[in-house]
Amino acid sequence: MHSFIDRDLLSRLGSLPVESRVPMMGNVAGKHRSPHRGSSVEFAEYRKYVAGDDTRRLDWKVFARSDRFYIKEFEADTNLRAYFVVDASGSMEFEGAGEKKIEFARKIAASLSYLLVNQGDAAGLSICTDKLHLEVPPSRRAAHLERLFSTLAALEPEGPTGLLDALHTIAEKIAQRALVVILSDLFTDPAEFGDALQHLRFRKHDIAVFHLMDPQEVGFEFERPHRFVDLEDGTALVAEPSLIAAEYKTALREFLTAVRAKCSDASADYQLVTTDTPLEPLLREFLTARLSKTKK
């Protein structure tokens, strides 16, 4: 049993489905909306009859009123494919007032993957450090989860982030619409991150972003001089926190504002999460919010 798997938590969340906010294009019948028309129970629209259409789908009541033949079309249901993009750059190893960011990312990715496979959908994993260096293709098989969990367990964050290149690669490689869940501290240029999100949006993917930060990174509450080390390139700086706190908080506020704006522009589901956040309420709120958006 992996330490980041909480079976009791998954059992309590089991009644909440993982929903897509946009129509999906899967390879088997499922429970999510498709952009194609099919024969599920949810009516979509009428269209005029053309030669070759299935006459069993003719609406005879409409014919009686209009003396014209119309075909009933329904929403086709399909399955969901989700890709969890985990940033494994050096900064994800940081542990301050919360737990390590990579550990929190493991818990979110593993929990949502389990829920997806348990409801008959497919989950896959993409790991990026300075590039997209490891992928576990999505699968609906229960046995597939152990491979995904073992890959997460073996992660050792190091080096600079390759998140942007990885997202562009993923946007091009994923042929069908999918749910793309990004787990990162997003220590990259917001404008370039926005470009990567727009690439995913152009390919009609449903995007969710978990922006993971340690409480110390957000609050910057230090009382004595500290040596601050960049975990991605190794550079270090000794500073008196009280002298730089105001400037730091201004820069952080501008950074977070820019990130939120880029996510909003790309219709991405964005959540800033500190690594001391209780996992169950976080996931429950995430799942419930997506369910309500799907029903609109």
N, C-alpha and C positions, 0 to 999 in steps of 0.2 A: 504494500500500500504506500503510495507516494504521500509525502507530508502535505502537499498542497491540495490534496483531494479530501473534501469533507463530505462523507456519504450522508450524514444527517442533514447537512445543509442542502444537498442536492435533492434529497427526499422531500424536504419542505418546499423547495422551489419547483418540484416536478409538475405541479398543476398549472404552472405558467408557461405557455408556449413561447418559443423564440420566433418572432414574426419578422417578415420583411416589410419595409414600408413601400417598396416598389414592386411591380409585377416581375416574377422570376421566370426563367426558362430552364427547367430541369430536364432530366432524361427519363424520369419515371413519374407516375401519377403521385400527387402529394396533396398538401393542404394549403398551398400558397397561390396567390393570384398569378396568372400568366398573361402576357400581352396577346396571346393567341386566343381564338375562340374555341370553345369545346362544348361539352355536354354535361357540365356539372349542374348543381341545383340552383345556382344563382343566375338569374336572367340578366343579360347585358343589353341587347338592343334588337330591333327588327331590321331586316334588309330585304330588298326585293328578291323574289325567286328567280333563279337562272337555271337553264337546262342542266341537268345532272345533279342538282341538289337533292338531298334526301327528303322525299315527300312526307315522311313521318314527322318532320319538323315544321310543316306548314301550319300556320295558325288559321283555322277555319272560321273562328269568330271574327277575325279581322277581315277575312275574305267576304263573309256575309255582310259586313258593314260597308266595305269599300269596293267589292267586286274585283279585288286585286290580290295576287298571291304574295304573301310575305313569309319569310323564314324567321323563326326564333333563334337567336344566338345567345349563348351562355358563356360565362367566364370559365375558362379552362383552369383546372387546378394542376399544380406541378410541385416539384420538390425544391428545397432550398439548398444551395451550396454556399458554405461560409469559409472564408480564408482569414485566419488569425495571423496578422503581421506583427511579430514581436521584435522590437528593437533590442539587440543584444550588444550595443556599444558600451564602452567603459563606464559612462556616466550612469547606466542602469544598475550598476553594482553599488551605488551609494546607499548608505544606511545611516540615518541621523536620528530624528525623533520618532520616525516610523520604521517599518521593516524595509528591507532592500526593495528597490523599485522592481527589479527583475523577479523577485519572489511574488510580489503583488501581481505582476503581469502573468506569471505562471498560474496563479489561482483563478484569475478572471478567464484566461484562455481555456484552462482545463475544465472549469465549471460550465462555461457556455458550450464547449465542445461536447461534453457529456450530455447536456440537455438537448442539443441538436440531434445527436445520434439516437438518443433515447426516443425522440419523436419521429424518427424515420428519415431525418435529413442528413446531409453530408458535411463533415468538418475537415478542414485542412490547415496546414501550418506553414508559415514562411518566416524564416529567421534571417535577420540582416545585421551585420556588423558594419564593415566598410563597404559591403556589397551584399546582394542577395545570395547567401552562400549555402542555404540549406532549405529544402522544401519537403513537406510531407503532403502528397496529393490528397484532396478531399475524398472521403469514403463514408458510406452509410453503415458499414459493418461494425458490429460491436467490438470485434477483435482488433479493429484498426485503432481504437482508443489507446490501447497499451503502447503502440508505437508512438502515437502523438504524445502521450504522457512521458514516455522514456526520453523522447527528444527534448521536451521542456525541462526535464530533470537534469539533463546533461549540459544545459546552457552555462557557459562561463563568459560573462560579458567582458569585452576588451576592445580597445582601439576606437577609432572615430566612427561616427554614425554613417551608414549608407542608406538611410531610410528613404531619401528622395529618389535615388536611382532605383531602389527596390520597388517603390510604388509605381514608378513609370514602367518598370519591367512587368510587374504584376498586371497593370492595366492592359498591356499588350498581350500577355500570355493567356489571360483568362478569356476564353472564347464566349462563354455564356454569362449572362447577368448573375451576379453573386452578391452576398453580403461580405463586405471587407471590413474587418475589425482591426483597427490600428492601436497598438499598445506601446506607448513611447513617452519619454519626457520631452520630446519635440525640440531638443536643443539643436535647432537648425534655423535657417532663414525663413521667416513666415511667408514672404512673397514666393519663394521657391516651393515651400510646402503647399501653398495655395495652388500653384501650377500643377503639382502632382495630384492634388485632390480634384482639380478640374479635369485632368486626364481620366481619372477614375469615373467621374460624373459623366463625361462624354461617352464613355463605354457603358453607361446606364447601370453602374453598380450602386448598391445601397451601402453607404459609408457610415461607420461608427468609429469615433475617436475617443479613446480613454487617455487623457493627458495626465500622466503620472508624475507627481512631484512629492518630495519629502517635505514635511511641515517646516523644517529648518530653511529649506529653499524658498518657501513662501513667506514665512514670518521674519527670517533673518534676525533672530533674537540671540545675539552673542554678547557676552559681558566683558570679554577680555581679548587681547590680540590673538589672532588665529592665523594659521598657515593654510591657505586655501589652495587645493590642488585640483587641476583639471584632469579628471580621470580618463579623458579620451586622448589628450596629447601629452600629459605629464607635466605641463608647466605649472609653476607654483607662485603664490603671491602671499607675503606676510602683510597683514593690514590690521588697523585698529577699527573694529566694526562700527563704533559710534561715529567715526569720521566719514564712512562711506554708506551708512545705512539708508539715508534719505535718497542718495543717488541710485543706490541699488533698487530700492522699492519703486522709484519712478521708472527705471528701466524695465523692471519686472512687469509693472502695470501696463506699460506700453506694449511689451511683448505679448502678454496675455490678451490684451485688446485686439492686437493684430491677428493672433491665432484664432480667436473666436470669430472675427470677421471673415477670415478665409474659410473657416468651416461653414459659416452661415452662407457665404457666397456659393459654396459647392453643395449646399443642402445636406451637409454631413451632420450626424448626430454627435454633438460634442459634449464631453464631460471632463471638467478639471477635477482630479481625484488626488487627495493627499494619501500617503501610504499608511496612515493611521486610521483610515476610514473602515468601519465594520463592513465586511464583505456582503453579508446577507441583505441588509437594507439597500446597498448600492446596486446589487444585481436585481433585486425585486423591483426597485424603482425603474431601472433600465428596461426590464422586460414589460412592466406594466405600461410605461410611457409609449413603447413601440406598439403595444397592442391597441392602445387608444388611438394612435395615429393611423394604424392600419384600418380601423373601422370607420374613419372619417370619409 
